[in-house]
């Protein structure tokens, strides 16, 4: 397994370093690790380009709001009994070796709110936990599309539910599944401020004099390899306990007969789509999910979000059931993001006007110059964004995208900019004019491709 741990050196990481040089080209939710040598700048420069800032860079951009977001994040974790402080001598040698580092990322949401995210670096678990013991299934795109067709055909009432803090609300019963995390710096001060009697006696300092606190995570936490699988098992149990049965072809589809009609639940981690012919049946399941997965706190956080009506946002798609018997699936926001990234990378070019494959798409010119590193990285990033839209909302682009994905390793200028079609020189033709039988005129023909 050590062979698969990235070293973040040499040419393999050049794409990542080049991508970070161009602001807002990357999706704000993308997570990348890089080596500072490529950027020769502080991590806050890199984080600002990614639009997801570290705890060091956040206060420089958002001031006290960043500190409040980090404090709020620590408070939520404490209120959910996530952390149990430990002394280093209480851990076994293996547990000390597998103690993960904690990270807090700050992000500005569309509403303007600064949100904190806590994650653990799970790379130390790769040698000890197999992929089979840590992988969680997710709903297949085909299953979502087929269920949408069934919803439209049968005229079902559809709801989309977002479970808040899904991982953190997943409590671990087996102590062997619990992860140990080392918290450092200002996060330690935040926890001591929130619970001085619980956390204060366990605070120590490392060799550099930085405060640290080792905690045992009693709930699943982002970054830990088993977090998603534990949440999956918990969510499946909450459905099977009330009579739902998993689809034998897709373990993220659950069905149950309610009042003579089928209730279908599609779930992708914490995003769920429910459908049934009767609205009250959907309301009943939403109420059950609230009882099992919603945990409200004094600051109003933890509320489960439920979307009702004819138009829903689900897995980057917009599901529109406004027309009876039909469902319109679109991804305009996501595609607009790709177009914006392309225009920033190549301001003077506007792309093609059609989704069909251009004439010269499949013609590879071996003499075409290779793209420089930063343009190759932009090409790779843009192409990597497109398969999601191709599979879910724009199958008409499949042919062109399938070829472009084979060109990301060493793209050339013809891949980035469509070469102009070769044309023949213009010709003239003589057109007789039957006015007296003697006059003729010449007309210039348009060049033929």
TIKOL-784334 format. One record per residue (C-alpha): residue number from 0; residue in three letters; chain; x, y, z. Coordinates in nm, 3 decimals, padded with zeros to 5 digits, m for minus. Layout:
residues N
PT   n res chain      px      py      pz
PT NUM ALA     A       X       Y       Z
...
//
This chain:
residues 449
PT   n res chain      px      py      pz
PT   0 UNK     A  00.000  00.000  00.000
PT   1 UNK     A  00.289  00.242  00.052
PT   2 UNK     A  00.344  00.246 m00.323
PT   3 UNK     A  00.011  00.423 m00.367
PT   4 UNK     A  00.083  00.706 m00.121
PT   5 UNK     A  00.163  01.014 m00.336
PT   6 UNK     A  00.504  01.166 m00.280
PT   7 UNK     A  00.384  01.503 m00.420
PT   8 UNK     A  00.715  01.545 m00.603
PT   9 UNK     A  00.852  01.547 m00.960
PT  10 UNK     A  00.630  01.567 m01.267
PT  11 UNK     A  00.338  01.378 m01.118
PT  12 UNK     A  00.242  01.678 m00.908
PT  13 UNK     A  00.312  01.941 m01.173
PT  14 UNK     A m00.051  01.943 m01.286
PT  15 UNK     A m00.173  02.025 m00.936
PT  16 UNK     A  00.079  02.304 m00.892
PT  17 UNK     A m00.008  02.458 m01.228
PT  18 UNK     A m00.381  02.445 m01.156
PT  19 UNK     A m00.334  02.637 m00.835
PT  20 UNK     A m00.178  02.928 m01.022
PT  21 UNK     A m00.510  03.027 m01.180
PT  22 UNK     A m00.770  03.166 m00.947
PT  23 UNK     A m01.125  03.027 m00.954
PT  24 UNK     A m01.048  02.774 m01.225
PT  25 UNK     A m01.090  02.491 m00.976
PT  26 UNK     A m01.421  02.386 m00.828
PT  27 UNK     A m01.450  02.528 m00.471
PT  28 UNK     A m01.524  02.181 m00.332
PT  29 UNK     A m01.216  02.016 m00.479
PT  30 UNK     A m00.964  01.883 m00.225
PT  31 UNK     A m00.600  01.871 m00.329
PT  32 UNK     A m00.276  01.827 m00.143
PT  33 UNK     A  00.037  01.996 m00.271
PT  34 UNK     A  00.394  02.062 m00.175
PT  35 UNK     A  00.490  02.420 m00.096
PT  36 UNK     A  00.797  02.401 m00.319
PT  37 UNK     A  00.578  02.429 m00.628
PT  38 UNK     A  00.420  02.751 m00.518
PT  39 UNK     A  00.693  02.912 m00.306
PT  40 UNK     A  00.419  03.083 m00.112
PT  41 UNK     A  00.240  03.048  00.216
PT  42 UNK     A m00.049  02.797  00.237
PT  43 UNK     A m00.299  03.083  00.263
PT  44 UNK     A m00.217  03.184 m00.096
PT  45 UNK     A m00.295  02.835 m00.216
PT  46 UNK     A m00.607  02.815 m00.003
PT  47 UNK     A m00.741  03.147 m00.130
PT  48 UNK     A m00.713  03.025 m00.488
PT  49 UNK     A m00.901  02.710 m00.390
PT  50 UNK     A m01.171  02.928 m00.223
PT  51 UNK     A m01.146  02.699  00.079
PT  52 UNK     A m00.910  02.853  00.330
PT  53 UNK     A m00.708  02.702  00.607
PT  54 UNK     A m00.741  02.818  00.964
PT  55 UNK     A m00.421  03.017  00.918
PT  56 UNK     A m00.544  03.198  00.607
PT  57 UNK     A m00.909  03.242  00.703
PT  58 UNK     A m00.867  03.531  00.951
PT  59 UNK     A m00.663  03.723  00.694
PT  60 UNK     A m00.959  03.722  00.455
PT  61 UNK     A m01.267  03.712  00.678
PT  62 UNK     A m01.135  03.844  01.009
PT  63 UNK     A m01.325  03.750  01.325
PT  64 UNK     A m01.591  03.566  01.124
PT  65 UNK     A m01.334  03.296  01.045
PT  66 UNK     A m01.246  03.254  01.413
PT  67 UNK     A m01.615  03.237  01.506
PT  68 UNK     A m01.674  02.968  01.241
PT  69 UNK     A m01.389  02.756  01.378
PT  70 UNK     A m01.516  02.803  01.734
PT  71 UNK     A m01.869  02.709  01.626
PT  72 UNK     A m01.740  02.397  01.453
PT  73 UNK     A m01.556  02.286  01.768
PT  74 UNK     A m01.865  02.358  01.976
PT  75 UNK     A m02.087  02.145  01.754
PT  76 UNK     A m01.843  01.857  01.775
PT  77 UNK     A m01.832  01.888  02.153
PT  78 UNK     A m02.211  01.902  02.188
PT  79 UNK     A m02.236  01.582  01.987
PT  80 UNK     A m01.992  01.408  02.226
PT  81 UNK     A m01.749  01.354  01.940
PT  82 UNK     A m01.424  01.400  02.132
PT  83 UNK     A m01.305  01.212  02.439
PT  84 UNK     A m00.969  01.354  02.556
PT  85 UNK     A m00.689  01.106  02.616
PT  86 UNK     A m00.335  01.111  02.751
PT  87 UNK     A m00.064  00.975  02.524
PT  88 UNK     A  00.034  00.708  02.778
PT  89 UNK     A m00.321  00.569  02.764
PT  90 UNK     A m00.277  00.470  02.400
PT  91 UNK     A m00.115  00.156  02.271
PT  92 UNK     A  00.187  00.172  02.042
PT  93 UNK     A m00.032  00.102  01.736
PT  94 UNK     A m00.284  00.369  01.837
PT  95 UNK     A m00.005  00.627  01.876
PT  96 UNK     A  00.128  00.533  01.532
PT  97 UNK     A m00.221  00.574  01.379
PT  98 UNK     A m00.309  00.902  01.551
PT  99 UNK     A m00.432  01.135  01.277
PT 100 UNK     A m00.377  01.508  01.239
PT 101 UNK     A m00.684  01.731  01.249
PT 102 UNK     A m00.753  02.002  00.989
PT 103 UNK     A m01.015  02.277  00.980
PT 104 UNK     A m01.111  02.431  00.646
PT 105 UNK     A m01.314  02.749  00.615
PT 106 UNK     A m01.544  02.820  00.324
PT 107 UNK     A m01.778  03.104  00.233
PT 108 UNK     A m02.121  02.971  00.137
PT 109 UNK     A m02.343  03.131 m00.125
PT 110 UNK     A m02.544  03.298  00.151
PT 111 UNK     A m02.228  03.473  00.273
PT 112 UNK     A m02.200  03.262  00.589
PT 113 UNK     A m01.852  03.139  00.684
PT 114 UNK     A m01.864  02.764  00.746
PT 115 UNK     A m01.600  02.552  00.916
PT 116 UNK     A m01.525  02.191  00.829
PT 117 UNK     A m01.326  01.954  01.045
PT 118 UNK     A m01.141  01.669  00.882
PT 119 UNK     A m00.873  01.420  00.977
PT 120 UNK     A m00.582  01.316  00.758
PT 121 UNK     A m00.659  00.949  00.710
PT 122 UNK     A m00.340  00.857  00.523
PT 123 UNK     A m00.199  00.670  00.824
PT 124 UNK     A m00.490  00.424  00.812
PT 125 UNK     A m00.415  00.300  00.462
PT 126 UNK     A m00.164  00.041  00.577
PT 127 UNK     A m00.398 m00.103  00.840
PT 128 UNK     A m00.746 m00.085  00.685
PT 129 UNK     A m00.827 m00.260  00.360
PT 130 UNK     A m01.032 m00.092  00.091
PT 131 UNK     A m01.308 m00.352  00.131
PT 132 UNK     A m01.348 m00.258  00.499
PT 133 UNK     A m01.366  00.115  00.430
PT 134 UNK     A m01.552  00.160  00.099
PT 135 UNK     A m01.910  00.280  00.106
PT 136 UNK     A m02.144  00.232 m00.192
PT 137 UNK     A m02.312  00.529 m00.357
PT 138 UNK     A m02.620  00.534 m00.573
PT 139 UNK     A m02.558  00.471 m00.943
PT 140 UNK     A m02.640  00.751 m01.186
PT 141 UNK     A m02.850  00.510 m01.393
PT 142 UNK     A m03.056  00.427 m01.084
PT 143 UNK     A m03.128  00.793 m01.018
PT 144 UNK     A m03.232  00.857 m01.379
PT 145 UNK     A m03.453  00.548 m01.395
PT 146 UNK     A m03.620  00.638 m01.066
PT 147 UNK     A m03.688  00.989 m01.199
PT 148 UNK     A m03.855  00.839 m01.506
PT 149 UNK     A m04.071  00.617 m01.284
PT 150 UNK     A m04.160  00.916 m01.065
PT 151 UNK     A m04.276  01.113 m01.371
PT 152 UNK     A m04.461  00.821 m01.530
PT 153 UNK     A m04.652  00.736 m01.211
PT 154 UNK     A m04.704  01.097 m01.104
PT 155 UNK     A m04.530  01.049 m00.770
PT 156 UNK     A m04.473  01.316 m00.508
PT 157 UNK     A m04.096  01.375 m00.482
PT 158 UNK     A m03.891  01.514 m00.196
PT 159 UNK     A m03.516  01.565 m00.152
PT 160 UNK     A m03.369  01.546  00.197
PT 161 UNK     A m03.027  01.661  00.317
PT 162 UNK     A m02.910  01.504  00.643
PT 163 UNK     A m02.696  01.755  00.836
PT 164 UNK     A m02.356  01.654  00.973
PT 165 UNK     A m02.414  01.298  00.860
PT 166 UNK     A m02.074  01.164  00.959
PT 167 UNK     A m02.051  01.333  01.297
PT 168 UNK     A m02.397  01.206  01.393
PT 169 UNK     A m02.282  00.848  01.330
PT 170 UNK     A m02.187  00.714  01.672
PT 171 UNK     A m01.940  00.425  01.687
PT 172 UNK     A m02.041  00.137  01.911
PT 173 UNK     A m01.720 m00.062  01.869
PT 174 UNK     A m01.416  00.104  02.026
PT 175 UNK     A m01.193 m00.061  01.767
PT 176 UNK     A m01.359  00.161  01.502
PT 177 UNK     A m01.284  00.481  01.691
PT 178 UNK     A m01.011  00.705  01.555
PT 179 UNK     A m00.758  00.902  01.759
PT 180 UNK     A m00.690  01.256  01.639
PT 181 UNK     A m00.431  01.512  01.747
PT 182 UNK     A m00.565  01.869  01.768
PT 183 UNK     A m00.321  02.160  01.772
PT 184 UNK     A m00.298  02.534  01.822
PT 185 UNK     A m00.602  02.760  01.841
PT 186 UNK     A m00.840  02.467  01.814
PT 187 UNK     A m00.711  02.345  02.148
PT 188 UNK     A m00.783  02.690  02.296
PT 189 UNK     A m01.138  02.673  02.154
PT 190 UNK     A m01.206  02.334  02.312
PT 191 UNK     A m01.061  02.443  02.646
PT 192 UNK     A m01.281  02.752  02.632
PT 193 UNK     A m01.589  02.537  02.561
PT 194 UNK     A m01.517  02.258  02.812
PT 195 UNK     A m01.230  02.355  03.045
PT 196 UNK     A m01.290  02.077  03.298
PT 197 UNK     A m01.299  01.805  03.033
PT 198 UNK     A m01.021  01.914  02.796
PT 199 UNK     A m00.796  02.130  03.012
PT 200 UNK     A m00.617  01.853  03.209
PT 201 UNK     A m00.522  01.667  02.888
PT 202 UNK     A m00.354  01.958  02.706
PT 203 UNK     A  00.018  01.917  02.644
PT 204 UNK     A  00.280  02.080  02.422
PT 205 UNK     A  00.491  01.933  02.144
PT 206 UNK     A  00.863  01.983  02.081
PT 207 UNK     A  00.798  02.324  01.922
PT 208 UNK     A  00.594  02.443  02.219
PT 209 UNK     A  00.260  02.426  02.033
PT 210 UNK     A m00.040  02.318  02.237
PT 211 UNK     A m00.183  01.979  02.145
PT 212 UNK     A m00.469  01.759  02.257
PT 213 UNK     A m00.520  01.393  02.172
PT 214 UNK     A m00.885  01.290  02.152
PT 215 UNK     A m01.070  00.969  02.077
PT 216 UNK     A m01.341  01.027  01.815
PT 217 UNK     A m01.655  00.851  01.935
PT 218 UNK     A m01.835  00.957  01.618
PT 219 UNK     A m01.734  00.922  01.256
PT 220 UNK     A m01.532  01.217  01.127
PT 221 UNK     A m01.445  01.337  00.779
PT 222 UNK     A m01.114  01.203  00.659
PT 223 UNK     A m01.125  00.878  00.853
PT 224 UNK     A m01.139  00.587  00.609
PT 225 UNK     A m01.433  00.411  00.775
PT 226 UNK     A m01.651  00.722  00.823
PT 227 UNK     A m01.863  00.688  00.509
PT 228 UNK     A m01.917  00.314  00.554
PT 229 UNK     A m02.030  00.359  00.915
PT 230 UNK     A m02.281  00.624  00.810
PT 231 UNK     A m02.406  00.399  00.531
PT 232 UNK     A m02.469  00.114  00.775
PT 233 UNK     A m02.651  00.345  01.015
PT 234 UNK     A m02.873  00.492  00.744
PT 235 UNK     A m02.956  00.151  00.595
PT 236 UNK     A m03.053  00.023  00.941
PT 237 UNK     A m03.288  00.319  00.991
PT 238 UNK     A m03.470  00.213  00.671
PT 239 UNK     A m03.469 m00.165  00.713
PT 240 UNK     A m03.603 m00.131  01.068
PT 241 UNK     A m03.931  00.005  00.925
PT 242 UNK     A m03.965 m00.253  00.647
PT 243 UNK     A m03.761 m00.118  00.356
PT 244 UNK     A m03.575 m00.366  00.135
PT 245 UNK     A m03.256 m00.286 m00.053
PT 246 UNK     A m03.256 m00.326 m00.429
PT 247 UNK     A m03.047 m00.634 m00.522
PT 248 UNK     A m02.884 m00.445 m00.812
PT 249 UNK     A m02.810 m00.120 m00.626
PT 250 UNK     A m02.745 m00.119 m00.249
PT 251 UNK     A m02.832  00.252 m00.233
PT 252 UNK     A m03.192  00.205 m00.348
PT 253 UNK     A m03.454  00.102 m00.092
PT 254 UNK     A m03.820  00.020 m00.162
PT 255 UNK     A m04.128 m00.044  00.048
PT 256 UNK     A m04.497 m00.091 m00.030
PT 257 UNK     A m04.702  00.173  00.152
PT 258 UNK     A m05.081  00.194  00.107
PT 259 UNK     A m05.061 m00.026 m00.201
PT 260 UNK     A m04.798  00.186 m00.378
PT 261 UNK     A m04.420  00.168 m00.384
PT 262 UNK     A m04.204  00.409 m00.188
PT 263 UNK     A m03.854  00.451 m00.333
PT 264 UNK     A m03.556  00.604 m00.151
PT 265 UNK     A m03.232  00.685 m00.337
PT 266 UNK     A m02.945  00.790 m00.113
PT 267 UNK     A m02.595  00.915 m00.184
PT 268 UNK     A m02.424  00.956  00.155
PT 269 UNK     A m02.635  01.234  00.312
PT 270 UNK     A m02.843  01.329  00.004
PT 271 UNK     A m03.170  01.136 m00.029
PT 272 UNK     A m03.452  01.139 m00.283
PT 273 UNK     A m03.791  01.003 m00.173
PT 274 UNK     A m04.091  00.939 m00.398
PT 275 UNK     A m04.443  00.799 m00.352
PT 276 UNK     A m04.781  00.859 m00.512
PT 277 UNK     A m04.929  00.997 m00.189
PT 278 UNK     A m04.782  01.305 m00.027
PT 279 UNK     A m04.866  01.195  00.326
PT 280 UNK     A m04.655  00.881  00.280
PT 281 UNK     A m04.353  01.095  00.190
PT 282 UNK     A m04.420  01.319  00.490
PT 283 UNK     A m04.425  01.014  00.715
PT 284 UNK     A m04.083  00.894  00.599
PT 285 UNK     A m03.937  01.245  00.632
PT 286 UNK     A m04.067  01.255  00.989
PT 287 UNK     A m03.900  00.919  01.056
PT 288 UNK     A m03.567  01.042  00.915
PT 289 UNK     A m03.588  01.354  01.129
PT 290 UNK     A m03.637  01.140  01.437
PT 291 UNK     A m03.335  00.924  01.352
PT 292 UNK     A m03.089  01.173  01.205
PT 293 UNK     A m03.185  01.524  01.316
PT 294 UNK     A m03.027  01.672  01.627
PT 295 UNK     A m03.108  02.036  01.697
PT 296 UNK     A m02.886  02.260  01.908
PT 297 UNK     A m02.925  02.593  02.083
PT 298 UNK     A m02.772  02.785  01.792
PT 299 UNK     A m03.027  02.642  01.548
PT 300 UNK     A m02.782  02.413  01.372
PT 301 UNK     A m02.848  02.048  01.298
PT 302 UNK     A m03.186  02.094  01.129
PT 303 UNK     A m03.256  01.851  00.846
PT 304 UNK     A m03.342  02.020  00.517
PT 305 UNK     A m03.629  01.886  00.306
PT 306 UNK     A m03.717  02.015 m00.043
PT 307 UNK     A m04.081  01.981 m00.149
PT 308 UNK     A m04.258  02.079 m00.469
PT 309 UNK     A m04.197  02.012 m00.838
PT 310 UNK     A m03.835  02.132 m00.877
PT 311 UNK     A m03.548  01.986 m00.676
PT 312 UNK     A m03.170  02.007 m00.671
PT 313 UNK     A m03.015  01.662 m00.631
PT 314 UNK     A m02.652  01.557 m00.689
PT 315 UNK     A m02.574  01.869 m00.897
PT 316 UNK     A m02.883  01.803 m01.112
PT 317 UNK     A m03.206  02.002 m01.130
PT 318 UNK     A m03.505  01.767 m01.140
PT 319 UNK     A m03.807  01.949 m01.285
PT 320 UNK     A m04.143  01.766 m01.260
PT 321 UNK     A m04.352  02.070 m01.355
PT 322 UNK     A m04.494  01.902 m01.668
PT 323 UNK     A m04.713  01.602 m01.577
PT 324 UNK     A m04.569  01.275 m01.704
PT 325 UNK     A m04.229  01.429 m01.778
PT 326 UNK     A m03.908  01.505 m01.593
PT 327 UNK     A m03.659  01.763 m01.718
PT 328 UNK     A m03.305  01.701 m01.594
PT 329 UNK     A m03.061  01.988 m01.633
PT 330 UNK     A m02.727  02.105 m01.493
PT 331 UNK     A m02.714  02.467 m01.605
PT 332 UNK     A m02.527  02.591 m01.297
PT 333 UNK     A m02.260  02.324 m01.329
PT 334 UNK     A m02.218  02.376 m01.704
PT 335 UNK     A m02.202  02.752 m01.653
PT 336 UNK     A m01.917  02.691 m01.410
PT 337 UNK     A m01.728  02.496 m01.677
PT 338 UNK     A m01.789  02.768 m01.937
PT 339 UNK     A m01.672  03.037 m01.694
PT 340 UNK     A m01.355  02.842 m01.620
PT 341 UNK     A m01.291  02.798 m01.994
PT 342 UNK     A m01.341  03.168 m02.066
PT 343 UNK     A m01.096  03.261 m01.789
PT 344 UNK     A m00.841  03.018 m01.924
PT 345 UNK     A m00.888  03.129 m02.287
PT 346 UNK     A m01.060  03.472 m02.295
PT 347 UNK     A m01.034  03.515 m02.674
PT 348 UNK     A m01.202  03.184 m02.756
PT 349 UNK     A m01.569  03.098 m02.721
PT 350 UNK     A m01.560  02.725 m02.798
PT 351 UNK     A m01.782  02.550 m03.047
PT 352 UNK     A m02.146  02.629 m03.110
PT 353 UNK     A m02.265  02.269 m03.110
PT 354 UNK     A m02.232  01.964 m02.886
PT 355 UNK     A m02.154  01.744 m03.185
PT 356 UNK     A m01.796  01.636 m03.235
PT 357 UNK     A m01.607  01.887 m03.456
PT 358 UNK     A m01.475  01.767 m03.789
PT 359 UNK     A m01.112  01.766 m03.678
PT 360 UNK     A m01.169  01.624 m03.330
PT 361 UNK     A m01.046  01.270 m03.401
PT 362 UNK     A m00.758  01.377 m03.624
PT 363 UNK     A m00.438  01.377 m03.418
PT 364 UNK     A m00.156  01.585 m03.560
PT 365 UNK     A  00.174  01.449 m03.426
PT 366 UNK     A  00.352  01.769 m03.531
PT 367 UNK     A  00.126  01.996 m03.325
PT 368 UNK     A  00.318  02.167 m03.039
PT 369 UNK     A  00.250  02.041 m02.687
PT 370 UNK     A  00.072  02.272 m02.449
PT 371 UNK     A  00.278  02.441 m02.177
PT 372 UNK     A  00.238  02.307 m01.823
PT 373 UNK     A m00.022  02.557 m01.702
PT 374 UNK     A m00.243  02.521 m02.011
PT 375 UNK     A m00.213  02.142 m01.994
PT 376 UNK     A m00.331  02.157 m01.633
PT 377 UNK     A m00.627  02.377 m01.730
PT 378 UNK     A m00.713  02.141 m02.014
PT 379 UNK     A m00.698  01.843 m01.776
PT 380 UNK     A m00.916  02.021 m01.518
PT 381 UNK     A m01.180  02.127 m01.770
PT 382 UNK     A m01.203  01.782 m01.928
PT 383 UNK     A m01.226  01.624 m01.582
PT 384 UNK     A m01.531  01.839 m01.504
PT 385 UNK     A m01.727  01.734 m01.812
PT 386 UNK     A m01.799  01.359 m01.757
PT 387 UNK     A m02.030  01.439 m01.464
PT 388 UNK     A m02.255  01.654 m01.684
PT 389 UNK     A m02.219  01.411 m01.975
PT 390 UNK     A m02.345  01.113 m01.775
PT 391 UNK     A m02.626  01.294 m01.595
PT 392 UNK     A m02.764  01.564 m01.821
PT 393 UNK     A m02.581  01.593 m02.154
PT 394 UNK     A m02.537  01.251 m02.316
PT 395 UNK     A m02.516  01.426 m02.653
PT 396 UNK     A m02.158  01.530 m02.562
PT 397 UNK     A m02.046  01.175 m02.487
PT 398 UNK     A m01.861  01.118 m02.817
PT 399 UNK     A m01.653  01.433 m02.798
PT 400 UNK     A m01.578  01.398 m02.426
PT 401 UNK     A m01.480  01.033 m02.464
PT 402 UNK     A m01.205  01.133 m02.706
PT 403 UNK     A m01.088  01.435 m02.506
PT 404 UNK     A m01.038  01.220 m02.197
PT 405 UNK     A m00.775  01.025 m02.390
PT 406 UNK     A m00.577  01.344 m02.455
PT 407 UNK     A m00.528  01.476 m02.101
PT 408 UNK     A m00.187  01.315 m02.048
PT 409 UNK     A m00.004  01.508 m02.322
PT 410 UNK     A m00.246  01.755 m02.482
PT 411 UNK     A m00.134  01.964 m02.778
PT 412 UNK     A m00.254  02.290 m02.927
PT 413 UNK     A m00.499  02.113 m03.157
PT 414 UNK     A m00.668  01.958 m02.851
PT 415 UNK     A m00.704  02.298 m02.683
PT 416 UNK     A m00.794  02.503 m02.988
PT 417 UNK     A m00.979  02.340 m03.272
PT 418 UNK     A m00.761  02.376 m03.582
PT 419 UNK     A m00.924  02.566 m03.866
PT 420 UNK     A m01.073  02.351 m04.137
PT 421 UNK     A m00.869  02.339 m04.454
PT 422 UNK     A m01.038  02.526 m04.739
PT 423 UNK     A m00.995  02.540 m05.111
PT 424 UNK     A m00.934  02.873 m05.285
PT 425 UNK     A m01.238  03.059 m05.404
PT 426 UNK     A m01.347  02.995 m05.761
PT 427 UNK     A m01.561  03.182 m06.013
PT 428 UNK     A m01.841  03.065 m06.228
PT 429 UNK     A m02.009  03.228 m06.530
PT 430 UNK     A m02.385  03.261 m06.513
PT 431 UNK     A m02.564  03.339 m06.840
PT 432 UNK     A m02.826  03.612 m06.824
PT 433 UNK     A m03.101  03.559 m07.078
PT 434 UNK     A m03.164  03.919 m07.165
PT 435 UNK     A m03.089  03.944 m07.533
PT 436 UNK     A m02.876  03.630 m07.511
PT 437 UNK     A m02.545  03.814 m07.509
PT 438 UNK     A m02.484  03.931 m07.147
PT 439 UNK     A m02.328  03.716 m06.879
PT 440 UNK     A m02.201  03.786 m06.527
PT 441 UNK     A m01.948  03.623 m06.298
PT 442 UNK     A m02.027  03.520 m05.937
PT 443 UNK     A m01.773  03.445 m05.668
PT 444 UNK     A m01.828  03.106 m05.505
PT 445 UNK     A m01.777  03.056 m05.131
PT 446 UNK     A m01.476  02.837 m05.050
PT 447 UNK     A m01.556  02.474 m04.999
PT 448 UNK     A m01.427  02.295 m04.686
//
